[in-house]
Amino acid sequence: MKSQRLKGNLILLLTSFIWGTSFIAQSKGVEEISAFAFNGVRSVLGGMVLLPVIAFLHSYNKKRGNPVLKNTKTLLIGGLVCGGFLCAASTLQTAGMIYTSPGKSGFITALYMVIIPIIGLFTNKKPGLIIWVSAAVAVAGLYLMCINSALTINKGDVLTLICAFLFSGHILAVDYFAPKVDGVKLACIQFFVCGILNLICMFLFEEPEPKPILDCWVSIGYSGIMSCGAAYTLQIVGQKYTDPASASILMSLESVFATLATVVLVACGWNLTGGALTVREITGCVLMFAAIILVQLPEFRKASFASASAKK
């Protein structure tokens, strides 16, 4: 049992690493092409990567005689809703990287871990004291990261903060639809919806040229194949072997990997938007990460208690 849990945790750690380093790919990508073009191509690519995964799982479940969910209407509605949220959130996130660093973007995006419990106020799920403490710590961290000595905030930080709220909506939508449909199919549809919406906007508001997109193939390929396709599949596999509380903490480490990757690459001479983080910004990162971990503690205790009860 412990070896299975370790296996799941290591898989989720790899997932977080892929997601965290993909912030670098996004940052480099928008130096060459627009957010619409980047997200459009990479999302469609991510959906295409999941098609063979769906075919494999269908064949596997058929051989094993496992039940197959066939709620097509709910699947399509869920794909449209989740894809819409994902389109808006990822586009703002990518656009924000034109003005802010990948590390800061990773941490600000991860605020959804604090935002989601607070949204419970509007759904009769009152957050406890620890949620409010986490929110206060996160706001303090956000202030140190984003507000400079002149009391102004970076445009990219604002876009990324809005994106964190939209990702909260996306996560809640996935939480609603995922139990009712096939999770991989839902992911595949949402990627295609996100990609198609971005491509429509690209043709409506821009004059796209093939060459810049082709020149950006490394960033698009990594973000589409690894971040969208591979990482999502790894997440599904990893969560089968560990508890939800541990999974959420491990996946929140994407913000840490994004910051570490930024620091290492800037030190190696890479030219990244925002450059190296200042001591003030690093302090903000530490506070925000503390808030992200703190907000998970009630669920972690519940999971630990449930695990202990099961052993008895």
C-alpha positions as CSV (number, residue, x, y, z in Angstrom):
1,M,0.0,0.0,0.0
2,K,2.8,2.4,0.9
3,S,4.7,1.6,-2.3
4,Q,1.5,2.4,-4.3
5,R,1.1,5.7,-2.5
6,L,4.8,6.6,-3.1
7,K,4.3,5.7,-6.8
8,G,1.3,8.0,-7.0
9,N,3.1,10.8,-5.2
10,L,6.1,10.6,-7.5
11,I,3.8,10.7,-10.6
12,L,2.1,13.8,-9.3
13,L,5.4,15.4,-8.5
14,L,6.4,14.8,-12.1
15,T,3.1,16.3,-13.2
16,S,3.8,19.4,-11.1
17,F,7.3,19.7,-12.6
18,I,5.9,19.6,-16.2
19,W,3.2,22.2,-15.4
20,G,5.7,24.4,-13.6
21,T,8.3,24.3,-16.4
22,S,5.6,24.9,-19.0
23,F,5.3,28.5,-17.6
24,I,8.7,29.0,-19.2
25,A,7.5,27.7,-22.5
26,Q,4.5,30.0,-22.4
27,S,6.7,33.0,-21.5
28,K,9.1,32.3,-24.5
29,G,6.1,31.5,-26.8
30,V,4.4,34.9,-26.4
31,E,7.7,36.6,-27.2
32,E,7.1,35.4,-30.8
33,I,3.3,35.0,-31.3
34,S,0.1,36.2,-29.7
35,A,-1.7,34.6,-26.7
36,F,-4.6,33.6,-29.1
37,A,-2.2,31.9,-31.5
38,F,-0.1,30.2,-28.8
39,N,-3.1,28.8,-26.8
40,G,-5.0,27.9,-29.9
41,V,-2.4,25.7,-31.4
42,R,-1.1,24.2,-28.1
43,S,-4.7,23.3,-26.9
44,V,-5.6,21.6,-30.2
45,L,-2.3,19.7,-30.0
46,G,-3.1,18.7,-26.4
47,G,-6.5,17.4,-27.5
48,M,-4.9,15.4,-30.3
49,V,-2.4,13.8,-27.9
50,L,-5.3,12.6,-25.7
51,L,-7.1,10.9,-28.7
52,P,-4.9,7.8,-28.6
53,V,-5.1,7.7,-24.8
54,I,-8.9,7.6,-25.1
55,A,-8.7,4.8,-27.7
56,F,-6.3,2.8,-25.5
57,L,-8.5,3.2,-22.4
58,H,-11.6,2.2,-24.3
59,S,-9.9,-0.9,-25.5
60,Y,-8.5,-1.7,-22.0
61,N,-11.9,-1.2,-20.3
62,K,-13.6,-3.3,-23.0
63,K,-11.2,-6.2,-22.4
64,R,-11.6,-5.9,-18.6
65,G,-15.4,-5.6,-18.8
66,N,-15.3,-2.3,-17.0
67,P,-18.4,-0.1,-17.2
68,V,-18.2,2.7,-19.7
69,L,-19.9,6.0,-19.1
70,K,-22.1,7.0,-22.0
71,N,-23.7,10.2,-20.9
72,T,-22.9,12.0,-24.2
73,K,-25.1,15.1,-23.6
74,T,-23.5,15.8,-20.2
75,L,-20.0,15.2,-21.7
76,L,-20.6,17.7,-24.5
77,I,-22.0,20.3,-22.1
78,G,-19.2,19.8,-19.7
79,G,-16.6,20.0,-22.4
80,L,-18.1,23.3,-23.6
81,V,-18.3,24.9,-20.1
82,C,-14.9,23.7,-19.0
83,G,-13.4,24.6,-22.3
84,G,-14.8,28.1,-22.1
85,F,-13.4,28.7,-18.7
86,L,-10.1,27.2,-19.7
87,C,-9.9,29.4,-22.8
88,A,-10.5,32.6,-20.9
89,A,-8.2,31.7,-18.0
90,S,-5.3,30.4,-20.1
91,T,-5.5,33.3,-22.6
92,L,-5.3,35.9,-19.8
93,Q,-2.5,33.9,-18.1
94,T,-0.5,33.7,-21.4
95,A,-1.1,37.4,-22.1
96,G,0.0,38.3,-18.6
97,M,3.4,36.7,-19.3
98,I,4.2,39.4,-21.8
99,Y,4.6,41.7,-18.7
100,T,5.5,39.4,-15.8
101,S,7.9,36.6,-15.0
102,P,7.0,32.9,-15.3
103,G,7.7,32.4,-11.6
104,K,5.4,35.2,-10.4
105,S,2.7,34.0,-12.9
106,G,3.0,30.5,-11.4
107,F,2.4,31.7,-7.8
108,I,-0.4,34.2,-8.7
109,T,-2.2,31.5,-10.7
110,A,-1.9,29.1,-7.7
111,L,-4.1,31.5,-5.7
112,Y,-7.0,29.4,-6.9
113,M,-6.2,27.1,-4.0
114,V,-7.3,29.9,-1.6
115,I,-10.0,31.4,-3.8
116,I,-12.0,28.2,-4.2
117,P,-12.7,27.7,-0.5
118,I,-13.7,31.4,-0.2
119,I,-16.2,31.0,-3.0
120,G,-17.9,28.5,-0.7
121,L,-19.3,31.6,1.1
122,F,-21.7,32.0,-1.8
123,T,-22.7,28.3,-1.8
124,N,-23.5,28.0,1.9
125,K,-20.2,26.3,2.6
126,K,-18.7,28.7,5.2
127,P,-14.9,28.6,5.3
128,G,-13.3,28.1,8.7
129,L,-10.7,30.3,10.5
130,I,-7.8,28.6,8.7
131,I,-9.1,29.6,5.3
132,W,-9.3,33.3,6.4
133,V,-5.8,33.1,7.8
134,S,-4.6,31.6,4.5
135,A,-6.3,34.3,2.5
136,A,-4.7,37.0,4.6
137,V,-1.2,35.4,4.2
138,A,-1.8,35.1,0.4
139,V,-2.8,38.7,0.1
140,A,0.3,39.8,2.0
141,G,2.4,37.6,-0.3
142,L,0.6,39.0,-3.4
143,Y,1.3,42.5,-2.2
144,L,5.1,41.8,-1.8
145,M,5.2,40.1,-5.2
146,C,3.2,42.6,-7.3
147,I,3.1,46.0,-5.7
148,N,6.3,48.0,-6.2
149,S,7.7,50.9,-4.0
150,A,5.7,53.4,-6.1
151,L,2.5,51.5,-5.1
152,T,1.7,50.5,-8.7
153,I,0.9,47.0,-9.9
154,N,2.2,45.4,-13.1
155,K,-0.4,44.9,-15.9
156,G,0.7,41.3,-16.3
157,D,0.1,40.6,-12.6
158,V,-3.5,42.0,-12.8
159,L,-4.2,39.8,-15.9
160,T,-2.8,36.8,-14.0
161,L,-4.8,37.5,-10.9
162,I,-8.0,37.6,-13.0
163,C,-6.9,34.4,-14.5
164,A,-6.6,32.8,-11.0
165,F,-10.3,33.5,-10.5
166,L,-11.2,32.0,-13.9
167,F,-9.2,28.9,-13.1
168,S,-11.2,28.6,-9.9
169,G,-14.3,28.6,-12.0
170,H,-12.7,26.0,-14.3
171,I,-11.8,23.7,-11.4
172,L,-15.3,24.0,-9.9
173,A,-16.8,23.2,-13.3
174,V,-14.5,20.1,-13.7
175,D,-15.4,19.1,-10.1
176,Y,-19.1,19.2,-11.2
177,F,-18.9,17.4,-14.5
178,A,-16.0,14.9,-14.0
179,P,-17.9,12.4,-11.7
180,K,-20.6,12.2,-14.3
181,V,-18.5,11.5,-17.4
182,D,-15.3,10.0,-18.6
183,G,-12.5,12.3,-17.3
184,V,-10.1,11.9,-20.2
185,K,-12.8,12.5,-22.8
186,L,-13.9,15.6,-20.8
187,A,-10.2,16.9,-20.9
188,C,-9.9,16.1,-24.6
189,I,-13.1,18.0,-25.5
190,Q,-12.2,21.0,-23.3
191,F,-8.8,21.3,-25.0
192,F,-10.4,21.3,-28.5
193,V,-13.0,23.8,-27.3
194,C,-10.3,26.0,-25.8
195,G,-8.1,25.7,-28.9
196,I,-10.9,26.4,-31.4
197,L,-12.2,29.5,-29.5
198,N,-8.6,30.9,-29.4
199,L,-8.1,30.2,-33.1
200,I,-11.4,31.9,-34.0
201,C,-10.3,35.0,-32.0
202,M,-6.9,34.8,-33.7
203,F,-8.4,35.1,-37.1
204,L,-11.0,37.7,-36.0
205,F,-8.6,40.1,-34.3
206,E,-5.2,39.4,-35.8
207,E,-3.5,38.7,-39.1
208,P,-1.7,35.4,-38.3
209,E,1.3,34.2,-40.3
210,P,2.4,30.6,-40.4
211,K,6.2,31.3,-40.0
212,P,6.2,32.8,-36.5
213,I,4.0,29.9,-35.3
214,L,6.3,27.3,-36.9
215,D,9.3,29.1,-35.4
216,C,7.7,28.7,-32.0
217,W,7.3,24.9,-32.3
218,V,9.5,24.0,-29.3
219,S,7.4,26.1,-26.9
220,I,4.1,25.1,-28.4
221,G,5.1,21.4,-28.6
222,Y,6.2,21.3,-24.9
223,S,3.2,23.2,-23.7
224,G,0.7,21.2,-25.8
225,I,2.1,17.7,-25.7
226,M,3.7,17.7,-22.2
227,S,1.6,20.2,-20.3
228,C,-1.8,19.5,-21.8
229,G,-1.6,15.9,-23.0
230,A,1.0,14.1,-20.9
231,A,0.6,15.9,-17.6
232,Y,-3.2,15.6,-17.5
233,T,-2.9,11.8,-18.2
234,L,-0.2,11.5,-15.4
235,Q,-2.5,13.4,-13.0
236,I,-5.3,10.8,-13.6
237,V,-2.9,7.9,-13.1
238,G,-1.2,9.5,-10.0
239,Q,-4.5,10.3,-8.2
240,K,-5.5,6.7,-8.4
241,Y,-2.7,5.8,-5.9
242,T,-2.8,8.6,-3.4
243,D,-5.4,10.6,-1.4
244,P,-6.9,13.9,-2.6
245,A,-5.2,16.1,0.1
246,S,-1.7,14.9,-0.8
247,A,-2.5,15.2,-4.5
248,S,-3.6,18.8,-4.2
249,I,-0.5,19.8,-2.2
250,L,1.8,18.0,-4.7
251,M,0.1,19.6,-7.7
252,S,0.4,23.1,-6.1
253,L,4.1,22.7,-6.3
254,E,3.9,23.7,-9.9
255,S,4.3,27.3,-8.7
256,V,7.5,26.4,-6.9
257,F,8.9,24.6,-10.0
258,A,8.0,27.6,-12.1
259,T,10.0,29.9,-9.8
260,L,12.9,27.6,-9.5
261,A,13.1,27.2,-13.3
262,T,13.0,31.0,-13.7
263,V,15.8,31.5,-11.2
264,V,18.0,28.8,-12.7
265,L,17.5,29.9,-16.3
266,V,18.0,33.6,-15.6
267,A,21.2,32.6,-13.8
268,C,22.3,30.6,-16.9
269,G,21.8,33.7,-19.0
270,W,18.3,33.2,-20.4
271,N,16.4,36.4,-21.1
272,L,13.0,35.9,-19.5
273,T,10.3,38.5,-19.0
274,G,10.6,40.1,-15.6
275,G,14.1,38.8,-15.1
276,A,15.4,37.5,-11.8
277,L,13.1,37.7,-8.7
278,T,14.0,40.3,-6.1
279,V,14.3,39.5,-2.4
280,R,10.9,41.2,-1.9
281,E,9.3,39.1,-4.6
282,I,10.9,35.9,-3.2
283,T,9.5,36.7,0.2
284,G,6.1,37.1,-1.4
285,C,6.5,33.7,-3.1
286,V,7.3,32.1,0.3
287,L,4.2,33.7,1.9
288,M,1.9,32.6,-1.0
289,F,3.3,29.1,-0.9
290,A,2.7,29.0,2.9
291,A,-0.9,30.1,2.2
292,I,-1.4,27.4,-0.5
293,I,-0.1,24.7,1.9
294,L,-2.1,26.1,4.9
295,V,-5.4,26.0,3.1
296,Q,-4.9,22.3,2.5
297,L,-4.3,21.4,6.1
298,P,-8.0,20.8,7.1
299,E,-8.5,18.4,4.1
300,F,-5.1,16.8,4.9
301,R,-6.2,16.1,8.5
302,K,-9.6,14.7,7.2
303,A,-7.7,12.4,4.8
304,S,-5.3,11.2,7.5
305,F,-8.2,10.6,9.9
306,A,-10.1,8.6,7.2
307,S,-6.9,6.6,6.5
308,A,-6.4,5.8,10.2
309,S,-10.0,4.8,10.6
310,A,-9.8,2.5,7.6
311,K,-6.8,0.8,9.1
312,K,-8.7,0.2,12.3
